[in-house]
Structures are given as C-alpha cells and as structure tokens.
C-alpha cells in the first residue's frame, strides 16, 4: 500500500512540474515570436484595424459580404463553390 501511495504522490508532483514547464515554454515562445516580429522588415502588425473595409483583392473589389448575404447563401447551401 505504501508503494502505491508514493507513486501517486510523485505523479502529482510531476504534473505540477509539467504544468509549470508548459507555461514557461508558451511564455518564452510568445516573447521570442514578438521579438522576431518586431525586428523583421515586414512584420505583422499586432494592433491594426482588421475590419472588413481592409479586405480587398488586387483590383480593389471588396472581399467582404454582408451578414444578410451570408445568411441567405448559408440557407441555400451555396456557401462553398
């Protein structure tokens, strides 16, 4: 019985350690990604107006559709070509 209790106790310890390491890896990767994006010549802006007004193709036509049009296309099952 004592062996099983010790094994369970070690497993809890390893879970906490793994959770801390996962958090540290995610945090470190976010920091590295932000630094790389900052120093790239054509980095992606973190804060920008991503509204539908900015979505256009090479000819200048808007790629955004209204909610009414989207719901009508969805109802007719014509959302995908």
N, CA, C and O of each residue as an XYZ file, in Angstrom:
324
protein
N       0.810     -1.203      0.000
C       0.000      0.000      0.000
C       0.854      1.269      0.000
O       0.498      2.249     -0.653
N       1.949      1.261      0.708
C       2.778      2.450      0.790
C       3.421      2.779     -0.563
O       3.616      3.948     -0.894
N       3.740      1.765     -1.324
C       4.372      1.995     -2.626
C       3.400      2.720     -3.553
O       3.783      3.662     -4.246
N       2.168      2.289     -3.564
C       1.185      2.931     -4.430
C       0.952      4.385     -4.014
O       0.808      5.262     -4.866
N       0.916      4.632     -2.733
C       0.709      5.998     -2.262
C       1.866      6.884     -2.712
O       1.646      8.015     -3.146
N       3.079      6.388     -2.615
C       4.242      7.162     -3.057
C       4.206      7.403     -4.560
O       4.576      8.484     -5.019
N       3.772      6.425     -5.322
C       3.696      6.597     -6.770
C       2.668      7.676     -7.120
O       2.911      8.496     -8.006
N       1.544      7.680     -6.445
C       0.523      8.702     -6.700
C       1.057     10.074     -6.306
O       0.815     11.057     -7.007
N       1.774     10.148     -5.200
C       2.317     11.414     -4.747
C       3.339     11.948     -5.752
O       3.356     13.146     -6.035
N       4.177     11.086     -6.287
C       5.150     11.518     -7.285
C       4.458     11.979     -8.559
O       4.900     12.934     -9.198
N       3.388     11.316     -8.924
C       2.675     11.705    -10.136
C       2.110     13.108     -9.999
O       2.162     13.882    -10.956
N       1.571     13.458     -8.838
C       1.051     14.806     -8.621
C       2.177     15.828     -8.711
O       2.000     16.914     -9.262
N       3.328     15.471     -8.166
C       4.480     16.366     -8.208
C       4.904     16.602     -9.653
O       5.197     17.733    -10.040
N       4.935     15.548    -10.440
C       5.351     15.675    -11.836
C       4.326     16.453    -12.654
O       4.688     17.162    -13.593
N       3.060     16.324    -12.303
C       2.030     17.086    -13.016
C       2.204     18.575    -12.794
O       2.095     19.360    -13.736
N       2.473     18.973    -11.561
C       2.691     20.386    -11.269
C       3.926     20.900    -11.993
O       3.922     21.999    -12.547
N       4.975     20.101    -11.984
C       6.201     20.495    -12.663
C       5.962     20.607    -14.172
O       6.441     21.548    -14.804
N       5.238     19.671    -14.743
C       4.938     19.707    -16.170
C       4.088     20.931    -16.510
O       4.308     21.569    -17.540
N       3.132     21.258    -15.663
C       2.290     22.432    -15.913
C       3.123     23.706    -15.892
O       2.927     24.583    -16.734
N       4.045     23.821    -14.949
C       4.929     24.990    -14.892
C       5.819     25.063    -16.128
O       6.031     26.143    -16.679
N       6.334     23.931    -16.559
C       7.204     23.917    -17.728
C       6.434     24.263    -19.005
O       6.945     24.976    -19.869
N       5.206     23.757    -19.121
C       4.382     24.087    -20.282
C       4.115     25.589    -20.320
O       4.228     26.215    -21.374
N       3.761     26.168    -19.171
C       3.522     27.610    -19.106
C       4.779     28.385    -19.486
O       4.702     29.367    -20.225
N       5.933     27.953    -18.988
C       7.192     28.640    -19.294
C       7.527     28.546    -20.783
O       7.989     29.522    -21.373
N       7.300     27.394    -21.389
C       7.591     27.223    -22.815
C       6.676     28.111    -23.651
O       7.131     28.747    -24.602
N       5.393     28.162    -23.308
C       4.451     29.008    -24.061
C       4.809     30.481    -23.908
O       4.792     31.230    -24.885
N       5.133     30.896    -22.693
C       5.515     32.288    -22.452
C       6.784     32.646    -23.215
O       6.853     33.704    -23.841
N       7.779     31.782    -23.169
C       9.029     32.032    -23.872
C       8.814     32.092    -25.382
O       9.404     32.933    -26.060
N       7.974     31.206    -25.910
C       7.729     31.217    -27.355
C       6.994     32.484    -27.778
O       7.253     33.007    -28.862
N       6.082     32.990    -26.947
C       5.402     34.248    -27.266
C       6.374     35.420    -27.272
O       6.292     36.296    -28.134
N       7.286     35.437    -26.320
C       8.283     36.508    -26.254
C       9.205     36.459    -27.471
O       9.487     37.492    -28.079
N       9.672     35.267    -27.827
C      10.554     35.122    -28.994
C       9.807     35.527    -30.265
O      10.370     36.213    -31.118
N       8.553     35.112    -30.399
C       7.768     35.465    -31.585
C       7.576     36.973    -31.685
O       7.675     37.535    -32.776
N       7.306     37.631    -30.573
C       7.131     39.085    -30.592
C       8.437     39.789    -30.969
O       8.420     40.771    -31.711
N       9.556     39.296    -30.465
C      10.852     39.891    -30.811
C      11.177     39.698    -32.290
O      11.629     40.632    -32.952
N      10.952     38.508    -32.806
C      11.218     38.247    -34.222
C      10.315     39.123    -35.081
O      10.773     39.695    -36.070
N       9.047     39.235    -34.722
C       8.117     40.057    -35.487
C       8.523     41.528    -35.440
O       8.363     42.250    -36.424
N       9.041     41.969    -34.308
C       9.446     43.367    -34.167
C      10.637     43.698    -35.058
O      10.672     44.767    -35.669
N      11.603     42.806    -35.140
C      12.825     43.089    -35.879
C      12.766     42.700    -37.357
O      13.699     43.002    -38.100
N      11.699     42.041    -37.800
C      11.540     41.738    -39.231
C      11.214     43.003    -39.996
O      10.564     43.907    -39.470
N      11.659     43.063    -41.221
C      11.381     44.261    -42.017
C       9.917     44.324    -42.423
O       9.377     45.420    -42.576
N       9.261     43.190    -42.602
C       7.845     43.170    -42.990
C       7.025     42.395    -41.963
O       6.255     41.505    -42.325
N       7.184     42.724    -40.706
C       6.475     42.025    -39.636
C       4.979     42.300    -39.658
O       4.528     43.296    -40.223
N       4.221     41.414    -39.043
C       2.772     41.558    -38.963
C       2.441     42.531    -37.833
O       2.919     42.348    -36.713
N       1.632     43.563    -38.101
C       1.273     44.495    -37.023
C       0.396     43.809    -35.981
O      -0.550     43.100    -36.326
N       0.711     44.020    -34.723
C      -0.042     43.387    -33.639
C      -1.374     44.097    -33.441
O      -2.400     43.450    -33.230
N      -1.361     45.418    -33.506
C      -2.578     46.206    -33.350
C      -2.869     46.878    -34.686
O      -2.052     47.645    -35.196
N      -4.038     46.584    -35.249
C      -4.421     47.149    -36.534
C      -5.928     47.057    -36.677
O      -6.577     46.243    -36.019
N      -6.476     47.889    -37.536
C      -7.900     47.835    -37.828
C      -8.136     46.691    -38.809
O      -7.880     46.829    -40.005
N      -8.628     45.557    -38.297
C      -8.845     44.375    -39.127
C     -10.297     44.272    -39.582
O     -10.779     43.170    -39.843
N     -11.000     45.391    -39.684
C     -12.399     45.349    -40.098
C     -12.510     44.957    -41.568
O     -11.506     44.915    -42.279
N     -13.712     44.672    -42.018
C     -13.938     44.215    -43.380
C     -13.605     45.244    -44.439
O     -13.510     44.890    -45.614
N     -13.425     46.490    -44.077
C     -13.096     47.522    -45.043
C     -11.708     47.326    -45.634
O     -11.430     47.810    -46.731
N     -10.852     46.637    -44.935
C      -9.487     46.427    -45.407
C      -9.358     45.215    -46.317
O      -8.298     44.995    -46.903
N     -10.409     44.434    -46.442
C     -10.350     43.223    -47.243
C     -10.703     43.534    -48.691
O     -11.868     43.773    -49.009
N      -9.716     43.532    -49.559
C      -9.962     43.765    -50.973
C      -8.941     42.988    -51.776
O      -7.857     42.668    -51.287
N      -9.300     42.687    -53.023
C      -8.377     41.947    -53.883
C      -7.508     42.932    -54.660
O      -7.517     44.128    -54.370
N      -6.766     42.443    -55.636
C      -5.832     43.280    -56.386
C      -6.527     44.359    -57.209
O      -5.947     45.417    -57.455
N      -7.752     44.106    -57.633
C      -8.486     45.086    -58.439
C      -9.164     46.147    -57.591
O      -9.659     47.138    -58.128
N      -9.198     45.962    -56.286
C      -9.829     46.922    -55.396
C     -11.236     46.537    -54.987
O     -11.857     47.240    -54.190
N     -11.758     45.427    -55.517
C     -13.087     44.959    -55.137
C     -13.059     44.401    -53.725
O     -12.099     43.743    -53.325
N     -14.124     44.669    -52.971
C     -14.199     44.207    -51.593
C     -14.473     42.710    -51.546
O     -15.299     42.202    -52.304
N     -13.789     42.013    -50.666
C     -13.995     40.583    -50.477
C     -14.996     40.291    -49.360
O     -15.412     39.147    -49.179
N     -15.378     41.317    -48.620
C     -16.308     41.142    -47.513
C     -17.739     41.130    -48.031
O     -18.063     41.836    -48.986
N     -18.594     40.330    -47.402
C     -20.009     40.300    -47.739
C     -20.810     40.642    -46.492
O     -20.326     40.491    -45.370
N     -22.032     41.101    -46.696
C     -22.862     41.486    -45.556
C     -23.384     40.240    -44.833
O     -23.336     39.129    -45.361
N     -23.869     40.449    -43.643
C     -24.416     39.347    -42.861
C     -25.672     38.780    -43.509
O     -25.903     37.572    -43.471
N     -26.488     39.657    -44.107
C     -27.699     39.184    -44.795
C     -27.344     38.278    -45.970
O     -27.952     37.222    -46.149
N     -26.378     38.683    -46.757
C     -25.948     37.870    -47.899
C     -25.389     36.534    -47.429
O     -25.668     35.494    -48.025
N     -24.605     36.563    -46.364
C     -24.031     35.325    -45.836
C     -25.115     34.386    -45.337
O     -25.047     33.181    -45.581
N     -26.115     34.919    -44.640
C     -27.183     34.048    -44.130
C     -28.032     33.490    -45.269
O     -28.463     32.340    -45.199
N     -28.285     34.294    -46.335
C     -29.039     33.782    -47.478
C     -28.271     32.674    -48.190
O     -28.852     31.653    -48.559
N     -26.971     32.870    -48.384
C     -26.156     31.843    -49.031
C     -26.094     30.572    -48.184
O     -26.115     29.462    -48.716
N     -26.018     30.743    -46.883
C     -25.980     29.592    -45.993
C     -27.291     28.826    -46.040
O     -27.291     27.595    -46.046
N     -28.404     29.542    -46.073
C     -29.715     28.888    -46.122
C     -29.897     28.110    -47.424
O     -30.549     27.066    -47.439
N     -29.324     28.615    -48.514
C     -29.421     27.916    -49.806
C     -28.310     26.887    -49.997
O     -28.219     26.253    -51.049
N     -27.467     26.723    -48.980
C     -26.331     25.791    -49.017
C     -25.408     26.090    -50.202
O     -24.931     25.178    -50.877
N     -25.169     27.367    -50.437
C     -24.285     27.774    -51.516
C     -23.090     28.533    -50.974
O     -22.571     29.432    -51.637
N     -22.657     28.187    -49.798
C     -21.551     28.908    -49.185
C     -20.206     28.505    -49.771
O     -19.282     29.317    -49.827
N     -20.093     27.272    -50.203
C     -18.839     26.819    -50.794
C     -19.032     26.560    -52.278
O     -20.069     26.030    -52.678
N     -18.057     26.921    -53.102
C     -18.200     26.683    -54.535
C     -18.129     25.222    -54.893
O     -18.234     24.868    -56.067
